[in-house]
Every structure is written in C-alpha cells, then in structure tokens.
Amino acid sequence: MTAFAAILAGATMLLWPAVLNGYPLVFSDTGGFLHQTLGPLMLWDKPWVYGPVLHLFHWRISLWLPLAAQGLLVSHLLWLVQRGVAGRASPGLHVGVCLLAAALTTAPFTVAMLMPDIFAPVVVLAVFLLGPARDALGAVERGWLLLLATIGIASHLSHVPLAAAMAGVAFLAGLPRRRGIRDAAWTALPLAAAMALLLGTNLVGHGRATLSPHGATFMLARLQADGPAAEVIRAHCPASGWYLCAFADRLPMDANDFLWDADSPVNRDPQGVPRFLGGALISAEAGQIVAETLRAHPFAIAMSTLRNTLRQLVTARAGDTLGAEILTIALRPRIAEGFPPRELAAFDAGMQARGGLAAAVAWLAPLHVAALLLALPLLAWAGWRAWCARDALALAFLAMIVVGVVANAAATGGLSGVFPRYQARVAWLLPVAALLLLRAPLRRRHAATAPDAVAPVEPPSGRPA
C-alpha cells in the first residue's frame, strides 16, 4: 500500500460519523463561522480565522469539501507523527492507528465536525513535530506545519495557552539532547505568528489590536459562576455604578446561561429590553470586575480553576455535539443563503438535523471510556521502557501528549466551562500515542546510551517514508 493510499484510507475512516449522518457534523457555532465570510461579519465572540478556512474549501458549493480537507489533514499529521516517533512511516501501521482512533475513540466525532475544535489535536501534534521531531521532516514539511500550527492556534483562544504549554515542554524535553532553545524557538514561532494574526484581524475588524476584544466577558462568566465575581459585585454595589449591580441578587448563575440565555443580565436590561450584542456591550465593565476579582480572591480563583480543570479531564464525550438543538435557527439559514438548494436538502435529510444521530451512536460511549482507561497503563509502560532505554525523543512525545491533554482541560474547563466536547477533542491522543510508542522499533529505543544521545533517523525528506 502506498503512502497516499494509506493517508486517504485513514482520512476516510476518521470521517465515518459524517457518512453515517449523511452530512458533515455541525454545531450551532458552525453557523457563525460560515457567516464570517458569507455575511461577511466580524463576530464579537470568535476569532476571524476558522470561517475563512472553511470558505477556502467550500466556495459556496458544499460543506463536504472542508470536511474532506479536515480528514486528510489529520490523517497526514498522524503519518508524520509516526515517522517522527519511529523514524519511518509504515502504511500498515498508519491504517491500524487510524482504525483504532476511528473505532474506539472520540477522534472521528471531532474530525468529522465543522468546528475549530479540530485544531486542538492538530496544534498538539504539529508542535511536537516542529520541536522534538523536527529532524524527521523536510523543509517543505516544516513550512507546512508552521502555517498549519499558526492557523490552528489562532482559530480558538483556548489554543493560545495550549500552544504556550507545549512550547514550554518542548524546551524542557530538548535539554537532555542539548537542543532545548532551538526546539522552544521552533515551537514558539507559530505561537507568535498566531498572536500577530489575532492582533491584526481584531485591529481591522474591531478597531483594537488585542488578542480578544471582548474576552473579559467570558472570564467574568466563569468567575461569577464560581462565586468570587458575584461576591465582588455585591460588595461594590451600588457605589461602583456597574450595570450588573441591578442583577446582583441573581448571581451567581451558570456561565453558559450568563452568556447566551435571552433573559440573562447580559442580554436583557433591568427593564426587560433585549440588548443586541450584550456580551460585547458589557466587556469594558467585565474587565473592571475581573481585575478586581483577581485582586481580591486569588486563592479562591486558583482553587476553582483547579477543580474545573480536574472535572474537564474526566469529562470527554462526543454526545453534546450531536443533537439538533437550535441548528434550525443558528445554522440552517446560513446554508440556505450561501449554498445551492441541494446542500440544504442534504442537511435537512441528515440524521443529526432530524434528531436521531446521538441515539444511533450512544452505544460507543463505553468503548471510548475503555480505550482511555486502557491507554493509561499502556502509556506508563511505554514511558518506563523509553526511560530505561534513555530514548529522549519517545519521552518528549509522551510528555507533550500528556501535557497537551492537561493543558487543554485547563484552558477550556478551567477558564471557560466544563463541556464534554472540549476534552473529547484531544483525549483520543492518549490511546493513539500508546500504540505508536509501543510499536516503535526497539532498535530506536536502545540506540541511545546516554541522555544526550540522539537515535539515528532516516534522512529528512519531503517524500513519504
């Protein structure tokens, strides 16, 4: 089997939920991302990145096109990771890895969904390849991964701290091989480029050169839900004159309700009048409240962030993205206005739009849990073998996967809210990493005899191994 055939087969397997559904998996926010270019519209709560990426492939023809691109992207990345870990890529092992991911993990429910969630695992894998595994890549592949990682980091604000954590691990992992600074520089480059992209697009679209023009609103939602910000509001009202003083008796409330519920303090004023773009309107005040909360309750915030991170670590299911809730309002009009009638008909005929997809795949949840539980001891065993063999590259891969999974939980559950899809998007990397590490040739594990030794790899090449 050729490399291209293996990568194509892997992509097909990873997209099976869309085939079952009869249409790409979508979420309510997918409509907003489509509107970024179909409008066009600069949304207050989303970076102007993933929407243009979708348009780069769909061209108002079909959403199957960007979906196919996502499948090929992830399959190709797994091919490169196999080469980085084992020194060469085997078509048979690649198909096996993709089959494992498709059959036993949440990977296909992320890959087959048109959301920037796809870029969370992409960032983890791409940063590993640019850092510790860089020697296994050709010049063209390095350039491609720099571009890919830049877009991936900028596509969702939670990917910025995720990438920063990965760059830190790359630096530490490179120290035994006397390449920590070089690895950190390569992994920090796409992070810097992504931040520049966010600053530039927000300057053009919102008139402010900032990473997130209204990010304080989201931070306030989390802090009031956990309690500290609600205490600050009550303590400083009515003297502060804050808009939220009128709602002090309703706080704390669920963070998601605070942001999006039509009757929340953000979206309806004390007189009951709806506030258009209420989250943006309140962001300046939110910044003041967040700053005061951080000053007054640092320990309480740290503890609540830790609790939410731990909850997110063990909350990884695909089901919360498979329902039909508000798709008729948030997504269907975007498809109707921007695509041919056949595309709208295909969406309407899909199992997800008809409300049947979640029930059809519910039986897979125990398999996903079993695969994760089995992966933990296998990763521990693989790590022990790599440690005994002093295989610095294998240890770096293990460390970056584990830190990536934890950092994702902290950046999403810890700082935003605990939702199953947030961790489902990266949890599948654990069983995949276990398989790759355990199948890596023993010659590679025992090639290094000292912590700073580097096991030989095949000469870098832009061609598949």
C-alpha positions in Angstrom: 0.0 0.0 0.0 1.4 3.4 -0.9 1.7 6.3 1.4 -1.0 8.3 -0.4 -3.4 5.3 -0.3 -2.7 4.8 3.5 -3.3 8.5 4.2 -6.5 8.5 2.1 -7.7 5.4 3.8 -7.0 6.9 7.2 -8.9 10.0 6.4 -11.9 8.0 5.2 -12.1 6.0 8.4 -11.8 9.2 10.6 -14.8 10.7 8.8 -17.2 7.8 9.2 -19.7 9.7 11.5 -20.4 12.1 8.7 -21.0 9.2 6.3 -23.4 7.7 8.8 -25.1 11.0 9.3 -25.4 11.7 5.6 -23.9 15.2 6.1 -20.9 16.7 7.9 -21.4 17.0 11.7 -22.2 20.6 12.7 -22.7 22.6 15.8 -24.7 25.8 16.5 -21.5 27.8 16.3 -20.8 26.4 12.8 -23.4 28.9 11.5 -21.5 31.8 13.0 -18.2 30.7 11.4 -20.0 30.4 8.0 -21.4 33.9 8.5 -17.9 35.3 8.9 -17.4 35.1 5.1 -21.0 34.7 3.8 -22.1 37.9 5.6 -19.4 38.9 5.8 -19.4 39.5 9.5 -16.8 40.1 12.2 -18.3 38.3 15.2 -17.7 39.7 18.6 -17.0 36.4 20.3 -15.0 34.4 17.7 -11.6 35.0 16.0 -11.9 35.7 12.3 -9.9 32.6 11.3 -11.9 29.3 11.1 -14.6 30.9 9.0 -12.2 31.9 6.2 -10.6 28.5 6.4 -14.0 26.9 5.8 -14.5 29.2 2.8 -11.1 28.4 1.4 -12.5 24.9 0.7 -16.3 25.1 0.4 -16.6 28.1 -2.0 -20.4 28.1 -1.5 -20.5 24.6 -3.2 -20.6 22.1 -0.4 -19.5 21.6 3.2 -18.3 18.2 2.3 -15.2 19.8 0.8 -13.8 21.3 4.0 -14.8 18.1 5.8 -12.6 16.1 3.4 -9.8 18.5 4.0 -10.0 18.0 7.8 -9.9 14.2 7.4 -6.8 14.4 5.1 -5.2 16.9 7.4 -5.4 14.7 10.5 -4.5 11.5 8.7 -1.4 13.2 7.2 -0.4 14.5 10.6 -0.6 11.1 12.1 1.6 9.8 9.2 4.2 12.4 10.0 4.0 11.7 13.8 4.6 8.0 13.1 7.7 8.9 11.2 8.8 11.3 13.9 8.4 8.7 16.7 9.6 5.6 14.9 12.0 7.0 12.3 9.9 5.9 9.4 6.2 5.6 8.5 4.6 2.2 7.7 1.3 2.2 5.7 0.1 -0.8 7.6 0.7 0.8 11.0 -0.8 4.0 9.8 -4.0 2.3 8.8 -4.0 0.5 12.1 -3.6 3.7 14.1 -6.4 5.4 12.2 -8.6 2.4 12.6 -8.0 2.4 16.4 -8.8 6.1 16.5 -11.9 5.7 14.4 -13.4 2.7 16.1 -12.5 3.2 19.8 -12.0 6.9 20.5 -13.8 10.2 20.1 -11.5 11.3 17.3 -13.9 10.8 14.4 -16.5 13.0 16.2 -14.0 15.8 16.2 -12.5 15.3 12.8 -16.0 15.0 11.2 -17.4 18.1 12.8 -17.0 21.5 11.2 -15.7 23.4 14.2 -12.3 24.8 15.2 -12.1 22.0 17.8 -10.3 20.1 15.1 -7.3 22.3 15.6 -6.7 21.4 19.2 -5.2 18.0 18.5 -3.6 19.5 15.4 -1.8 22.0 17.5 -0.5 19.3 19.9 0.8 17.1 17.1 2.2 19.9 14.9 4.1 21.4 17.8 5.6 18.1 18.7 6.7 17.7 15.1 8.2 21.2 14.9 10.1 20.7 18.2 11.5 17.3 19.2 10.7 15.5 15.9 11.9 18.3 13.6 14.8 16.3 12.3 12.4 13.8 10.7 10.9 16.5 8.5 11.9 18.0 5.2 12.0 21.8 4.6 8.6 21.8 2.9 7.0 19.8 5.7 8.4 22.2 8.3 7.0 25.2 6.4 3.6 23.5 6.1 3.5 22.7 9.8 4.4 26.2 10.7 1.5 27.5 8.7 -0.8 24.8 10.0 0.1 25.4 13.6 -0.3 29.2 13.2 -3.8 28.9 11.8 -4.7 26.2 14.4 -3.5 28.3 17.4 -5.3 31.4 16.1 -8.6 29.6 15.4 -9.6 29.4 19.0 -8.4 31.4 22.0 -8.0 28.3 24.2 -5.3 27.1 21.8 -3.0 30.0 22.8 -2.3 28.8 26.3 -2.3 25.2 24.9 0.4 26.1 22.5 2.4 28.0 25.1 2.3 25.0 27.4 3.5 22.8 24.5 6.4 25.2 23.7 7.5 25.0 27.4 7.5 21.2 27.3 9.5 21.2 24.1 12.1 23.4 25.7 12.4 21.1 28.7 12.3 18.0 26.6 15.1 19.3 24.4 17.5 20.0 27.3 18.8 16.4 27.6 19.6 16.4 23.9 21.2 19.9 24.2 18.6 21.4 21.8 16.1 23.0 24.2 16.4 26.5 23.0 16.2 25.5 19.3 13.1 23.4 20.0 11.5 26.1 22.0 12.1 28.6 19.2 10.6 26.4 16.5 7.5 25.8 18.7 7.2 29.4 19.8 7.3 30.7 16.2 3.8 29.6 15.2 2.5 30.9 18.6 4.0 34.3 17.9 2.6 34.3 14.3 -0.8 33.3 15.6 -0.8 36.1 18.1 0.2 38.6 15.4 -2.7 37.2 13.2 -5.2 37.7 16.1 -3.9 41.3 16.8 -4.1 42.2 13.1 -7.6 40.8 12.4 -9.0 42.3 15.6 -7.5 45.7 14.8 -9.1 45.6 11.3 -12.5 44.2 12.5 -12.9 45.7 16.0 -10.5 48.7 15.9 -8.5 47.2 18.8 -5.1 45.4 18.5 -5.8 42.8 21.1 -5.9 39.0 21.3 -9.6 39.1 22.3 -11.5 42.4 22.2 -14.3 41.1 24.4 -12.5 38.2 26.3 -13.2 39.8 29.7 -16.9 38.9 29.2 -16.1 35.2 29.1 -13.8 35.4 32.0 -16.5 37.2 34.0 -19.0 34.5 33.1 -16.6 31.9 34.6 -15.7 33.9 37.7 -19.3 34.8 38.6 -20.4 31.2 38.1 -17.7 30.0 40.5 -18.7 32.7 43.1 -15.8 35.2 43.5 -17.0 37.7 40.9 -20.5 37.6 42.3 -19.1 38.4 45.7 -17.2 41.4 44.3 -20.3 42.7 42.6 -22.3 42.6 45.8 -19.5 44.2 47.8 -19.0 47.1 45.4 -22.7 47.8 44.5 -24.4 50.2 44.2 -21.4 52.5 44.8 -19.5 51.3 41.7 -22.4 52.2 39.4 -21.8 49.0 37.4 -24.6 47.8 35.1 -24.6 44.4 36.8 -25.5 46.0 40.2 -29.1 45.7 39.1 -28.7 41.9 38.9 -26.6 41.3 42.0 -29.3 39.2 43.6 -29.4 36.8 40.5 -25.7 36.0 40.7 -24.0 33.6 40.6 -25.6 31.7 37.7 -24.5 29.2 35.2 -21.8 30.6 33.0 -23.4 29.4 29.7 -26.7 30.9 30.7 -25.0 34.1 31.7 -23.5 34.5 28.2 -26.3 33.2 26.0 -29.6 32.9 27.7 -32.0 35.5 26.2 -33.2 36.6 29.7 -29.7 36.8 31.3 -28.3 40.1 32.7 -26.0 40.2 29.6 -28.8 40.0 27.1 -31.8 41.8 28.7 -31.6 45.0 30.8 -33.4 45.6 34.1 -36.5 47.0 32.2 -36.7 43.8 30.2 -35.4 45.3 26.9 -33.2 43.0 24.8 -29.6 44.1 24.5 -28.2 43.3 21.0 -24.6 42.1 21.3 -24.9 42.3 25.1 -21.7 40.4 25.6 -19.8 43.0 23.7 -21.6 45.9 25.4 -20.6 44.7 28.8 -17.0 43.8 28.1 -15.5 47.0 29.4 -17.3 46.7 32.7 -16.4 43.0 32.8 -12.7 43.9 32.6 -13.0 46.1 35.7 -14.9 43.4 37.6 -12.4 40.6 36.6 -9.4 42.8 37.6 -11.0 43.5 41.0 -11.9 39.8 41.5 -8.4 38.7 40.6 -7.0 41.1 43.2 -9.5 40.3 46.0 -9.8 36.5 45.6 -6.7 35.0 44.0 -6.7 31.8 46.1 -10.5 31.1 45.5 -9.9 31.6 41.8 -7.0 29.3 41.8 -8.9 26.6 43.6 -12.0 26.9 41.4 -9.8 26.8 38.3 -8.1 23.6 39.6 -11.5 22.0 40.3 -12.8 22.8 36.9 -9.7 21.6 35.2 -9.9 18.2 37.0 -13.6 17.9 36.1 -12.8 18.7 32.5 -10.1 16.0 32.4 -12.6 13.3 33.2 -15.4 14.8 31.0 -14.8 13.7 27.5 -17.8 12.5 25.5 -19.0 13.1 21.9 -22.7 13.3 22.6 -23.0 17.0 23.4 -22.2 17.9 19.8 -24.6 15.5 18.0 -28.0 17.0 18.8 -30.2 19.2 16.7 -30.7 21.9 19.3 -31.0 25.4 17.7 -29.5 24.2 14.4 -32.6 25.4 12.7 -32.1 28.9 14.0 -28.3 29.1 14.1 -27.1 27.1 11.1 -29.9 26.3 8.6 -30.3 30.0 7.5 -26.6 30.2 6.7 -26.7 27.1 4.5 -29.9 28.3 2.8 -28.4 31.8 1.9 -25.0 30.6 0.9 -25.3 27.2 -0.8 -27.2 25.5 -3.6 -30.6 24.0 -2.7 -29.2 20.5 -2.8 -26.9 21.4 0.1 -29.8 22.5 2.2 -31.7 19.3 1.3 -28.8 17.2 2.3 -28.5 19.0 5.7 -32.2 18.5 6.3 -32.0 14.8 5.5 -29.1 14.2 7.8 -29.7 12.1 11.0 -28.3 15.0 13.1 -30.8 17.5 11.8 -33.6 15.0 12.3 -32.5 14.4 15.9 -31.5 10.8 15.6 -27.7 10.8 15.5 -27.0 10.9 19.2 -29.1 7.9 19.9 -27.6 6.0 17.0 -24.0 6.2 18.3 -24.7 6.2 22.1 -23.5 2.6 22.3 -20.0 3.7 21.5 -19.5 5.7 24.8 -18.4 2.7 26.9 -15.8 1.8 24.2 -14.4 5.3 24.3 -14.1 5.1 28.1 -12.5 1.6 28.0 -9.9 2.8 25.4 -8.9 5.7 27.6 -8.6 3.6 30.7 -6.5 1.0 28.9 -4.3 3.7 27.4 -3.2 5.0 30.8 -1.3 1.9 31.9 0.0 1.3 28.4 1.4 4.8 28.3 3.0 4.3 31.7 4.6 1.1 30.4 5.8 2.8 27.2 7.2 5.6 29.3 9.1 3.2 31.5 10.6 1.4 28.6 11.6 4.7 27.0 13.2 5.9 30.2 15.1 2.7 30.7 16.4 2.9 27.1 17.0 6.7 27.5 15.1 7.4 24.4 14.7 11.2 24.8 12.5 11.6 21.7 10.0 9.0 22.9 9.9 10.6 26.3 9.4 14.0 24.7 6.4 12.7 22.7 4.8 11.1 25.7 5.3 14.3 27.8 3.9 16.6 25.1 0.8 14.4 24.6 0.1 14.2 28.3 0.7 18.0 28.9 -1.4 18.8 25.8 -4.3 16.9 27.2 -4.0 18.5 30.7 -3.4 22.0 29.2 -6.5 21.6 27.1 -8.5 20.8 30.2 -7.1 23.9 32.0 -7.7 26.2 29.0 -11.3 25.1 28.4 -12.8 23.7 31.6 -10.6 25.7 33.9 -11.0 29.1 32.3 -14.3 28.8 30.4 -16.6 25.9 31.3 -16.7 22.1 31.6 -18.2 20.6 28.4 -17.7 17.0 27.1 -16.7 18.2 23.6 -13.8 20.2 24.9 -11.9 17.2 26.2 -13.2 14.8 23.6 -11.2 16.7 21.0 -7.9 15.7 22.5 -8.5 12.7 24.8 -8.1 10.4 21.8 -4.5 11.3 21.5 -3.7 9.1 24.6 -4.6 5.7 23.1 -3.0 6.7 19.7 0.2 7.7 21.5 0.3 4.4 23.4 0.0 2.4 20.2 2.7 4.5 18.4 5.1 4.3 21.3 4.6 0.5 21.9 5.0 -0.2 18.2 8.1 1.9 17.7 11.1 -0.3 16.7 13.2 -1.5 19.7 16.3 -0.6 17.8 15.3 3.0 18.2 14.7 2.6 21.9 18.1 1.1 22.5 20.0 3.3 20.1 20.7 6.0 22.7 23.0 5.1 25.5 23.1 8.5 27.2 20.5 11.2 28.0 22.0 13.5 25.4 22.4 10.9 22.7 20.2 11.2 19.6 18.9 8.0 17.9 19.5 7.9 14.2 16.6 8.7 11.9 16.2 8.4 8.2 17.4 11.4 6.3 14.8 14.2 6.2 12.8 14.2 3.1 9.6 15.7 1.8 8.7 12.3 0.4 6.8 9.8 2.5 8.9 7.1 4.1 
